[in-house]
Each structure stands twice: as structure tokens, then as C-alpha cells.
């Protein structure tokens, strides 16, 4: 399985895009990602490398059970206790280890898996003249996947940091990395935290 920064060092126009590292996905939450604490230190290291180059996304659940368009309404009937009306008000916040980077980091909220559902994130990246996205966060096979594929569609250089993404499923995590290497090898690079930190020094 090929890995590494095949397109060379990470330049000054790169942005670290961290996906949904929130309290709602940690601890004893029903939506907790088992690897959350394992990858968090690596995400902190990347976020600290260039603090002004961080963007964090947050997944915001429906306000009440049964809300949402189409099948989202069924989803939030199943996950009624994970709607905002039943959650602690701080549960959707980023964990403290990452919230400390705001500001200068920016935060973009979303109500679906993909952060590209409206144009606000892309507009921010366009204004910054961003050409590269260094992607971390969770889950590998859900919101990270949606983030990565949207970034590919927009033509960004996409670097997935393999030891700074997490999932609640080992099998799905491994399958996604295999998929990137076998089907997206020209458009998605995978690298470790050490590789990213060593290359993104500009």
C-alpha cells in the first residue's frame, strides 16, 4: 500500500481541515469514536504547527427528534437522545485540546456529513487561495470520507493523515485507506503525522 507525500513538500497555501473532533464523539457518548483519544495528540501537533492555518468543522445534530429532510427525520427518530433538545449545550463544542486554537482558527458548522453542503467553507478556502488540505478527525468512513471526496471534486491537493483520523470500526477504517490507495491514488495522498510535520515547515 503506497503512502507518502508524492507531490512534494506542503506549501504555505495549505490548510489543516480537522473534522468533527467534538465532545459528542468522545467519552461515554453513544456516538463516541473509540480511537478519539488515540489520535487527538497527533491532531494537536498538526494544529500547533501553523495555528492560523486551522479550520475545524462541527457536526450539529437536529434540534428535536424526528426533524430533518427525508431520511434524516428517521435518523433523528432513532437517535432522539442525540438531538440538541436533549443534549448538554456544550456537547457539540470542540474538545478543549483543540478549542484553544480558536482564534485564529476558524470553525464551520454543518448539519450533514459533508462540509461542502453550502458554499461557505469553499468560499473561505478560495479567499485564502488554498491549494492543499491536510485532513484529520473523524470518522474515517463517514464525515472524513465526505470531506475528502468533496475536496477531490474541488481539485484540492488532499492529504489524509493516517494516524490522525479515527473511526469506531477498524474494518471500515482500513477499507477506506485501501480504497484511497487503489482508486484515488492520483488525487489522495496518505501520510503520517511525522511526515506532515516534517514537510510543512514553510
Backbone as a ProteinNet text record, in pm:
[ID]
protein_1_A
[PRIMARY]
XXXXXXXXXXXXXXXXXXXXXXXXXXXXXXXXXXXXXXXXXXXXXXXXXXXXXXXXXXXXXXXXXXXXXXXXXXXXXXXXXXXXXXXXXXXXXXXXXXXXXXXXXXXXXXXXXXXXXXXXXXXXXXXXXXXXXXXXXXXXXXXXXXXXXXXXXXXXXXXXXXXXXXXXXXXXXXXXXXXXXXXXXXXXXXXXXXXXXXXXXX
[TERTIARY]
83.9	0	88.5	86	171.3	121.5	216.3	182.8	295.9	266	368.9	325.8	407.8	377.2	438.1	370.3	426.8	435.5	359.9	365.1	454.4	538.6	639.7	597.9	680.2	653.2	518	466	339.8	371.3	305.1	336.7	260.4	289.8	231	81.4	30.5	-111.9	-197.6	-139.1	-213.2	-295.5	-401.6	-487.9	-507.2	-499.1	-534.5	-684.7	-756	-901.4	-931.7	-973.6	-998.8	-1148.5	-1189.3	-1330.3	-1386.9	-1476.9	-1570.7	-1508.2	-1402.4	-1342.8	-1411.2	-1532.8	-1621.3	-1647.7	-1695.9	-1726.5	-1830	-1920.8	-2028.3	-1975.2	-1851.8	-1791.9	-1683.4	-1679	-1576.6	-1641.9	-1558.4	-1607.7	-1706.5	-1817.1	-1917.3	-2040.3	-2027.3	-2137	-2175.6	-2304.5	-2344.8	-2277.2	-2231.2	-2163.1	-2010.8	-1959.4	-1815.4	-1735.4	-1625	-1530.8	-1421	-1403.9	-1313.1	-1168.7	-1128.6	-989.7	-968.7	-1070.4	-1066.6	-942.9	-923.6	-812.1	-678	-678.8	-553.4	-498.3	-587.4	-540.3	-535.4	-601.7	-608.8	-471.2	-372.7	-241.5	-177.6	-196	-141.1	-210.3	-341.9	-415	-369.1	-346	-293.1	-159.7	-71.9	58.7	45.1	-41.3	-61.3	-124.5	-222.8	-288.4	-190	-93.9	1.6	111.6	126.8	234	215.7	93	60.8	-77.6	-88.4	-219.2	-317.4	-268.7	-359.5	-412.2	-358.5	-396.7	-491.1	-558.9	-653.1	-796.7	-873.4	-1018.5	-1078.2	-1171.6	-1239.8	-1385.2	-1435.5	-1578.3	-1645	-1772.9	-1853.3	-1982.2	-2016.9	-2144	-2249.5	-2354.4	-2460.4	-2586.1	-2630	-2749.6	-2876.1	-2983.6	-3114.4	-3155.6	-3242.6	-3287.7	-3373.8	-3461.3	-3555.5	-3569.3	-3615.2	-3635.4	-3727.6	-3692.1	-3776.7	-3760.1	-3674.6	-3654.7	-3554.8	-3563.8	-3468.9	-3537.1	-3475.3	-3536.1	-3522.3	-3623	-3615.8	-3578.9	-3481.2	-3442.5	-3371	-3329.2	-3273.4	-3377.4	-3503	-3606.8	-3613.9	-3597.8	-3594.6	-3467.4	-3357.9	-3231.2	-3245.3	-3308.4	-3321.1	-3440.1	-3519.9	-3614	-3537.4	-3449.2	-3364.6	-3270.6	-3213	-3116.3	-3177.7	-3297	-3369.8	-3290.5	-3216.2	-3141.1	-3016.7	-2985.2	-2869.3	-2908.3	-3030.9	-3073.5	-3046.7	-3039.8	-2998	-3090.4	-3218.1	-3312.7	-3285.7	-3210.9	-3185.1	-3038.5	-2953.3	-2811.1	-2770.1	-2661.8	-2599.3	-2555.2	-2574.4	-2549.2	-2403.4	-2312	-2170.5	-2122.8	-2211.3	-2168.5	-2122.7	-2169.9	-2128.3	-1999.7	-1945.3	-1821.8	-1702.3	-1600.2	-1474.3	-1416.4	-1340.6	-1274.1	-1174	-1147.5	-1065	-927.7	-870.5	-736	-727.4	-840.3	-842.4	-909.8	-1004.9	-1073.8	-976.8	-865.5	-768.8	-703	-717.5	-659.8	-752.3	-869.4	-967.2	-971.2	-949.8	-885.3	-736.3	-665.6	-702	-775.6	-786.4	-856.1	-1001.2	-1056.8	-1197.6	-1276.4	-1407.6	-1497.8	-1613.3	-1645.9	-1760.4	-1853.1	-1978.3	-2078.7	-2153.4	-2201.4	-2276.1	-2382.5	-2490.7	-2599	-2600	-2506.6	-2495.1	-2349.2	-2317.7	-2182	-2081.2	-2122.5	-2030.7	-2022	-1901.1	-1888.3	-1907.6	-1928.2	-1939.6	-2085.4	-2177.2	-2320.1	-2365.3	-2305.1	-2325.1	-2188.6	-2181.9	-2058.5	-1966.5	-2000.7	-1925.5	-1782	-1761.9	-1626	-1544.3	-1599.8	-1524.8	-1491	-1585.5	-1560.5	-1443.6	-1436.9	-1325.5	-1193.3	-1191.2	-1068.3	-1028.3	-1125.8	-1097.8	-1037.7	-1093.3	-1042.2	-898.3	-866.4	-730	-633.9	-687.3	-607.8	-546	-623.7	-579.9	-568.6	-458.4	-444.5	-432.8	-410.9	-386.5	-464.5	-526	-595.4	-530.1	-487.9	-436	-551.3	-603.1	-729.8	-707.7	-768.3	-766.3	-908.2	-926.2	-1055.1	-1129.4	-1260.8	-1340.2	-1479.6	-1549.7	-1498.3	-1442.7	-1342.1	-1275.8	-1374.5	-1476.5	-1567.3	-1699.7	-1711.5	-1836.6	-1803.7	-1785.4	-1765.3	-1629.2	-1525.8	-1396.9	-1408.5	-1475.1	-1495.4	-1566.4	-1674.6	-1748.2	-1660.8	-1579.1	-1489.6	-1385.6	-1326.7	-1221.1	-1274.7	-1386.4	-1437.3	-1480	-1537.9	-1571.8	-1448.5	-1342.8	-1217.8	-1157.6	-1165.5	-1118.8	-1197.7	-1328.7	-1412.5	-1374.3	-1336.1	-1297.6	-1154.4	-1080.7	-947.8	-835.6	-862.4	-757	-657.6	-534.2	-442.9	-490.5	-513	-572.2	-471.9	-441.4	-350.7	-427.3	-449.9	-517.9	-410.8	-419.3	-317.8	-363	-298.4	-349.9	-353.3	-262.6	-263.6	-326.1	-405.1	-478.5	-623.7	-670.5	-811.7	-858.6	-988.1	-1037.4	-1176.1	-1208.6	-1337.4	-1376.7	-1503.6	-1547.7	-1540.6	-1493.6	-1483.3	-1344.5	-1265.7	-1133.5	-1145.4	-1242.6	-1256.9	-1288.5	-1379.3	-1416.5	-1300.9	-1228.3	-1111.5	-1009.9	-975.1	-876.9	-926.3	-1054.9	-1110.9	-1103.2	-1125.7	-1119.2	-978.1	-878.1	-739.8	-701.6	-746.5	-722.9	-790.1	-911.2	-986.4	-913.4	-862	-787.8	-666.7	-594	-473.9	-504.8	-611.7	-641	-720.5	-807	-897.7	-871.2	-802.4	-779.9	-631.3	-545.7	-402.7	-346.3	-411.3	-363.7	-414.5	-514.8	-578.5	-575.3	-541.5	-536.5	-402.3	-332.2	-208.9	-238.6	-171.2	-182.7	-44.4	-40.5	86.9	66.4	172.4	166.6	183	154.1	173.6	318	412.8	553.4	589.1	535.8	561.4	509	387.8	326.9	407.2	440.7	514	651.6	715.4	847.1	844.9	730.1	721.4	661.4	573.6	500	573.9	685.2	770.6	776.5	708.6	715	627.1
-117.5	0	123.8	202.4	319.8	430.9	501.2	614.3	714.6	837.9	940.5	1060.5	1163.8	1290.2	1291.1	1225	1205.9	1335.9	1437.4	1565.3	1667.7	1619.9	1706.7	1773.8	1868.5	1935.8	2006.8	2028.2	2100.1	2249.1	2326.8	2468.6	2559.6	2689	2787.9	2811.5	2760.6	2777.1	2662	2574.9	2460.2	2501.4	2426.9	2443.9	2307.8	2306	2186.3	2189	2094.1	2083.6	1965.8	1996.9	1895.6	1872.8	1748.2	1711.7	1664.6	1742.8	1698.1	1635.6	1695.9	1645.5	1714	1668.9	1731.8	1641.6	1701.6	1626.7	1518	1542.9	1447.8	1315.5	1317	1196.8	1137.6	1180.3	1130.3	1079.5	1027.2	984.7	871.1	883.6	777.2	808.4	900.5	933.4	811.7	795	686.3	694.9	813.9	832.9	836.2	793.7	802.8	719.8	777.1	707.5	648.4	519	450.8	497	547.8	589.5	737.5	804.4	950.7	996.4	942	985.4	941.7	836	787.4	885.1	943	1031.6	1177.8	1214.3	1354.4	1419.1	1354.9	1419.4	1452	1366.4	1394.2	1513	1521.7	1635.7	1764.6	1759.8	1876.6	1921.2	1825.4	1859.8	1929.7	1878.8	1939.1	2077.5	2089.8	2219.1	2323.3	2279.6	2371.8	2414.4	2343.1	2374	2511.6	2538.7	2667.1	2709.4	2769.5	2795.4	2873.7	2962.2	3041.6	2963.6	2843	2762.2	2648.5	2661.8	2558.8	2596.9	2500.4	2512	2386.1	2405.8	2294.9	2290.9	2170.8	2155.8	2095	2126.2	2066.4	2013.1	1891.3	1831.9	1872.4	1938.7	1987.3	1903.9	1824.6	1741.3	1825.6	1757	1823.1	1878.7	1976.6	2038.5	1944.4	1868.2	1782.1	1646.9	1545.1	1412.8	1419.9	1344.7	1336.9	1451.2	1548.1	1659.2	1622.8	1696.2	1679.1	1638.6	1669.8	1633.6	1484.8	1428.1	1290.2	1192.5	1106.7	1002.2	1055.8	1181.8	1238.5	1240.4	1254.9	1253.6	1117.1	1009.6	875.6	857.7	912	904.2	965.6	1082.5	1150.4	1102.7	1013.4	938.1	827	759.5	655.3	713	831.2	893.3	1014.2	994.5	1104.5	1168.6	1088.8	1142.9	1220	1217.1	1290.4	1418.5	1462.9	1591.6	1702.1	1824.4	1935.9	1958.7	1927.3	1949.3	1857.6	1748.4	1651.5	1643.7	1712.2	1708.1	1822.4	1804.1	1914.9	2019.6	2146.6	2251.4	2258.6	2204.4	2210	2087.4	1992.1	1865.2	1878.6	1981.2	1997.1	2078.5	2126.7	2204	2115.2	2175.9	2105	2069.8	1962.3	1928.4	2039	2055.1	2166.8	2170.3	2053.2	2047.3	2116.9	2123.6	2187.5	2323.7	2341.4	2470.7	2582.8	2550.4	2653.7	2720.7	2660.1	2720	2823.6	2844.8	2939.9	3065.3	3185.6	3210.8	3182.3	3182.4	3230.4	3127.3	3003.7	2902.4	2941.4	2896.4	2918.8	2790.5	2805.9	2692.6	2703.1	2590.7	2583.8	2472.6	2508.1	2411.9	2353	2229.9	2162	2074	2049.6	1965.4	1829.5	1807	1679.6	1635.8	1521.6	1469.8	1557.8	1609.7	1684.7	1831.4	1888.3	2031.3	2117	2051.5	2123	2147.6	2118.8	2123.7	2264.5	2365.8	2501.4	2555	2676.7	2727	2798.3	2802.1	2887	2839.4	2709.1	2659.1	2680.2	2645.4	2664.2	2811.5	2900.3	3043.7	3089.5	3037.4	3070.8	3021.8	2899.7	2844.5	2916.8	2953.4	3028.7	3164.5	3229.5	3360.9	3351.8	3241.9	3220.6	3174.8	3141.4	3084.4	2950.8	2874.6	2742.5	2646.9	2570.4	2469.1	2327.8	2316.5	2186.5	2176.2	2060.5	2034.5	1915	1937.8	1832.4	1791.3	1671	1632.9	1537.1	1571.9	1489.9	1482.3	1400.4	1397.9	1266.4	1273.3	1151.5	1172.4	1067.7	933.6	909.3	823.8	791.1	757	679	622.7	697.9	812	889	1035	1119.1	1261.3	1291.3	1217.2	1235.6	1195.8	1086.2	1041.5	1148.5	1204.2	1308.6	1431.3	1464	1579	1555	1436.8	1403.4	1402.9	1337.6	1326.3	1462.3	1547.4	1682.4	1762.8	1747.7	1818.5	1774	1643.4	1592.6	1656.3	1663.6	1722.1	1867.1	1940.8	2081.1	2096.4	1988.5	1993.4	2025	2021.4	2044.7	1928.3	1959.2	1853.1	1803.8	1674.5	1618	1524.5	1555.6	1471	1421.6	1292.6	1230.7	1182.1	1228.3	1192.5	1065	954.4	822.4	795.6	856.4	836.1	954.7	1034.9	1146.4	1146.8	1030.3	1009.6	889	885.7	778.7	733.6	612.8	552.7	463.6	428.2	329.1	188.7	178.8	48.8	33.5	-59.9	-87.2	-131.6	-216.7	-271.5	-161.2	-72.2	34.8	133.5	162.2	249.8	192.2	65.5	1.8	-4.9	-32	-40.7	93.5	204.3	335.6	368	335.2	362.1	279.9	153.9	71.6	132.3	180.1	242	364.1	448.5	566.6	527	424.4	384.1	317.8	241.2	165.5	244.7	333.8	402.7	552.1	612.4	757	791.1	704.4	721.1	847.3	899.6	1021.7	1148.1	1134.8	1253.5	1259.3	1149.7	1147.9	1091.2	1167.4	1119.7	1082.3	982.6	946.8	957.1	1012.7	1035.4	1029.4	1005.6	1006.2	1148.6	1164.7	1294.8	1340.8	1252.6	1289.4	1336.4	1269.9	1312.3	1452.7	1479.6	1611.3	1718.2	1694.8	1794.2	1820.2	1716.8	1733.1	1804.4	1797.5	1855.8	1996.4	2022.9	2151	2249.2	2299.4	2385	2528.9	2557.5	2690.6	2786.8
0	0	0	-106.8	-117.9	-26.7	34.5	118.8	109.4	144.5	141.9	61.1	66.7	1.8	-137.5	-230.3	-363.4	-442	-401.9	-473.2	-403.2	-313.6	-255.9	-126.2	-79.7	47.6	48	167.3	185.1	189	106.6	92.2	185.7	172.5	262.2	235.3	123.7	91.6	142.6	224.7	279.1	400.5	424	541.7	607.6	739.3	816.4	839.5	782.7	796.7	888.5	1009.3	1112.3	1125.2	1112.8	1101.9	1236.7	1294.5	1399	1523.4	1573.4	1697.4	1816.4	1843.2	1939.9	2059.9	2165	2287.1	2261.2	2170.1	2141.6	2085.7	2034.9	1978	2066.8	2191.4	2283	2411.6	2500.5	2631.6	2623.5	2698.2	2703.6	2618.8	2525.1	2434	2350.7	2318.5	2228	2091.5	2054.8	1928.1	1944.2	2056	2081.3	1981	1936.7	1849.4	1936.9	1929.3	2019.2	2009.7	1893.7	1875.8	1903	1948.3	1962.5	2038.6	2159.1	2243	2185.3	2106.1	2048.1	1944.5	1864.4	1757.2	1798.6	1907.8	1948.2	1964.7	2029	2040.9	1905.9	1807.4	1674.7	1609.4	1627.4	1572.9	1640	1770.7	1841.3	1783.9	1754.9	1698.9	1564.3	1480.3	1348.4	1362.9	1451.1	1472.2	1525.2	1604.5	1662.2	1567.5	1456.5	1362.1	1298.4	1253.1	1189.9	1238.1	1356.4	1418.3	1331.7	1248.8	1165.6	1046.3	1023.9	907.8	945.7	1059.3	1103.7	1073.2	1023.7	1014.6	1077.2	1168.4	1233.9	1188.5	1159.7	1135.1	1257.2	1273.1	1380.3	1320.3	1359	1319.1	1422.9	1375.3	1464.5	1440.7	1539.6	1520.9	1505.7	1471.2	1461.9	1598	1595.5	1719.9	1803.6	1735.8	1807.7	1738.1	1809.9	1748.6	1627.2	1523.8	1405.2	1307.9	1337.4	1245.3	1136.6	1026.3	918	789.6	675.4	546.7	517.4	455	409.2	518.7	491.1	585.5	708.8	706.6	829.5	941.2	906.6	1010.4	1078.9	1000.9	1060.4	1143.2	1093.9	1165.6	1304.5	1310.8	1439.4	1521.9	1464.6	1547.2	1618	1543.7	1602.9	1708.9	1681.4	1771.8	1842.9	1894.2	1958.5	2071.9	2147.4	2261.3	2219.1	2089.1	2040.1	1968.7	1989.4	1934	2035.9	1984.7	2069.4	2188.1	2172.4	2281.8	2400.5	2378.5	2485.7	2527.1	2454.5	2484.3	2576.1	2646.8	2717.4	2615.1	2647.5	2549.6	2503.7	2582.3	2547.1	2468.8	2445.7	2385.8	2241.8	2172.1	2032.3	2019.9	2131.2	2125.7	2091.6	2035.7	2017.4	2152.9	2159.6	2285	2319.1	2448.2	2495.1	2429.2	2403.5	2346.1	2210.2	2138.7	2007.5	2010.7	2100.1	2110.8	2143.6	2206.1	2243.7	2122.5	2004.8	1884.7	1820.1	1880.6	1827.2	1915.1	1863.3	1734	1743	1633	1498.6	1412.3	1457.3	1377.3	1355.9	1246.2	1213.9	1236.1	1259.5	1279.9	1181.5	1116.4	1026.3	1073.6	1095.1	1139.7	1020.6	1039.1	933.6	997.7	926.4	976.2	907	815.3	742.9	748.6	689.3	695.6	621.6	508	423.8	465.6	470.7	498.1	373.5	258.6	131.4	93.1	185.3	152.8	114.3	174.4	124.6	82.8	36.3	-22.2	75.8	204.9	297.7	317.5	333.5	351.9	225.5	110.9	-12.7	-34.6	-3	-19.6	67.3	190.4	279.1	220.8	172.9	116.5	-11.1	-91.6	-214.6	-181.8	-82	-42.3	7.8	75.3	125.2	16.1	-101.3	-210.3	-169.5	-97.3	-51.4	-168.4	-171.2	-275.1	-219.6	-87.5	-25.3	104.5	128.1	253.3	322.4	445.9	532.4	623	606.5	668.9	785.3	899.2	1019.4	1075.1	1181	1250.8	1236.5	1248	1248.1	1188	1151.8	1142.3	1003.1	995.5	870	759.7	792.4	693.9	683	751.3	743.6	709.3	808.9	782.5	719.5	757.8	690.7	544.3	518.3	380	297.7	350.1	278.4	253.8	352.9	340.1	232.4	233.7	137.7	-5	-28.2	-165.1	-219.3	-134.8	-178.5	-213.7	-133.1	-160.4	-293	-321.8	-450.8	-563.9	-549.6	-654.3	-682.2	-579.7	-597.6	-648.4	-656	-713.5	-617	-487.3	-390	-388.8	-355.2	-315.4	-179	-166.1	-44.6	21.7	147.3	226.4	348.2	356.1	469.5	566.8	691	790.3	860.1	829.1	864.8	1015.1	1091.3	1236.3	1309.9	1234.9	1294.8	1247.9	1202.2	1172.7	1252.7	1282.5	1368.6	1325.1	1367.6	1338.2	1454.5	1460.3	1558.1	1499.9	1375.7	1309.3	1248.8	1301.1	1244.1	1099.2	1070.8	936.5	835	871.6	779.6	760.5	867.3	859.1	760.8	778.9	691.2	546.9	530.7	395.7	324.5	397.6	334.6	290.4	372.2	332.7	209.1	206.4	87.9	-34.6	-17	-125.8	-180.1	-91.3	-135.4	-219.5	-174.9	-246.2	-380.1	-384.5	-505.3	-608.7	-562.6	-654.8	-669	-573.6	-576.4	-564.2	-611.9	-588.4	-652.9	-755.2	-819.3	-750.3	-666.2	-608.4	-456.6	-392.1	-246	-202.6	-119.6	-57.9	86.7	136.3	277.7	340.6	460.1	526.8	676.6	749.9	895.7	947.9	1075.5	1139.4	1126.8	1151.2	1140.4	999.8	899.4	761.1	737.3	785.4	766.6	839.5	964.7	1041.8	981.4	928.1	870	737	667	533.3	534.3	629.8	632	723.1	676.5	759.1	708.3	597.5	538.6	617.9
[MASK]
++++++++++++++++++++++++++++++++++++++++++++++++++++++++++++++++++++++++++++++++++++++++++++++++++++++++++++++++++++++++++++++++++++++++++++++++++++++++++++++++++++++++++++++++++++++++++++++++++++++++++

